Amino acid sequence: MIIGLDVGGTHTDAVLISENGLEKEVKVLTDESRLFETVLAAIEALTDGVDLKKIRRAVLSTTLAANLIVQNKLPPVGMIVAGGPGIDPALYRIGPHYHMVKGALDHRGREIAPLDEGEVETAIKALKKAGIRYAGVATKFSVHNPDHEKRIAEAMAPHFERVFLGHQLSGSLNFPRRVATAYLNAAVYPIHKQFFEAVKLSLAKKGLDVPLRILKPDGGNMSFDSSFDDPARTILSGPSASVMGTLAYAPKSGATLVLDIGGTTTDMAVLIDGVPLLAPLGIEIGPYKTLIRALQTQSIGVGGDSVVRLTDNGLTIGPDRQGRAMTYGGPVPTPTDAFCVLGLVNGGDHGLAAAGIDALARKMKRSPEETALAIFDQACRQIMAAATQMVADINSKPVYTVHELWEGSEIKPRHLMVLGGPAPQFADRLKGMFDGNVSVVPHWQVANATGCALARTTSEVLLFADTAQQVAVAAGEQFHKEITNNFTLEDAKELALQLLRDKAVKRGANPEHLEMEVIEAYQFNMIRGFHTIGKNIRVRAQIKPGLIRGYDPIAGKLRREDL
């Protein structure tokens, strides 16, 4: 059996899947201040009466970090950066504790300006004075030579709880995105550490000793321990769980819009012919553009527990959440309270919900029912407006699925699939706003957790080779190897695939069922004085994202040997 666990800002969902299909599902309220108790409650309810020896592994996802970003609640972190030729790092300032130091490498990793260690020490003192505990370091072209980043980190190590280095987080060449990636790793580290420890302690208390994996934003999973070194890679694990939980039921032709409407956010994605889209450069969330490989998703601050406000321009929903809905003892009106007044949900205290909606109704000079319906409609309008803009943004640039460049015509979704706690209510209302078929994903309340359990382990490797310098580098894997000057593109592909295999197995993949592919491979000659002095080679390889081997979407079952 496999445990799938999704820790959201409002609810924590858990499922138990066996060769007989979905054996059990539970849903508990998330208390972010008591994550250990939250996770333990879900695990205990899920495994009550279950033979623990039959559980083979647990796969988790979380929206905790994404919710912090969407609600603008990230903690303060420090950044120390060094630029390079033709670039001013001041252009990519991020956060109030951003320090620039002198030092530069060229595009082949050769030092052209020494690192100013005096400026590094000055920056460290300023960060310490500001009480900063977590920090990131990024230098231009560090993927070809990480020396400057390592030296900065060595100087910082005694003074900070955790320092994240840009070259260790991605091998891609994009300095602005590497700065943002390092920053977000430092910023989400505290909440991920809290989540990590809560899960470990809750499983230990229950006596469960099984391999732990966490869903990545590209729809695959990795070992939980490895996520501790790259916590930003879990930022959109919740939205990717939405996609994976939908894949088995999505139409295999045409474009499908997926909406996961939770308590804090609505996560959205597009499938083409049943295949997820891939963000070609990396995660983009809020104002941050990163190098973190991810499915093309978007999160907005509209959910069942989002704050409802009455402004001069009318009703607005979100983007923040101030706790539970009033019907469950929360402080402010929410869409969930509107649903309660409209008789669309069971549970909660109808009187508390009505009191919150009544206060808005008096200001709007409408009946409570009319006000509740207006709140519901406004939430739907904000969601559909964001979805329409997301599709327009996708159509404005080249479109990549998780396997290849898609070269079809303009994307026009004709299917809308809804999941999340209030999925049936929203699906009914959205039918009048969407030109196409609208359906609710089976087991909509726990589809995210199901997506976690069924996702396969994935990895990606990016390899650079310079035959003039006779070196091959995969900075993300901390790999450095001397090569001969007759090293070829085919040699690079073979080496990249070997690195990929090793990485995937280390992350928990089944070595007998690795679907590896080279998704990018090119080379160009380096010329000096009208003569070719060598070749610059780049190869990117991946394990294809998808559902684990042996899953039957019709029967909803797994083969015993694949559990």
Buried (B, 14 or more C-beta within 10 A) or exposed (E): BBBBBBBBBBBBBBBBBBBEEBBBBBBBBBEBEEBBEBBBBBBBBBBEEBEEEEBEBBBBBBBBBBBBBBBEEBBBBBBBBBBBEEBEBEEBEBBEBBBBBBBBBBEBBEEEBEBBBEBBEEBBEBBBEEEBBBBBBBBBBBBBBBBBBBBBBEBBEEBBEBBBBBBBBBBBBBBBBBBBBBBBBBBBBBBBBBBBBBBBBBBEEBEBEBEBBBBBBBBBBBBBBBBBEBBBBBBBBBBBBBBBBBBBBBBEEBBBBBBBBBBBBBBBBBBBBBBBBBBEBBBBBBEBBBBBBBBBBBBBBBBBBBBBBBEEEEBBBBBBBEBBBBBBEBEBBBBBBBBBBBEBBEEBBBEBBBBBBBBBBEEBEBEBBEBBBBBBBBBBBBBBEBBBEBBEEBEEEEBBBBBEEBEEEEBEBBBBBBBBBBBBBBBEBBEEBBEBBBBBBBBBBBBBBBBBBBBBBBBBBBBBBBBBBBBBBBBBBEBEBEBEEEBBBEBBBEBBBBBBBBBBBBBBBEEEEBBBEBBEBEBEEBEEEEEEEBBBBBBBBBBBBBBBBBBEEEEBBBEEEBB
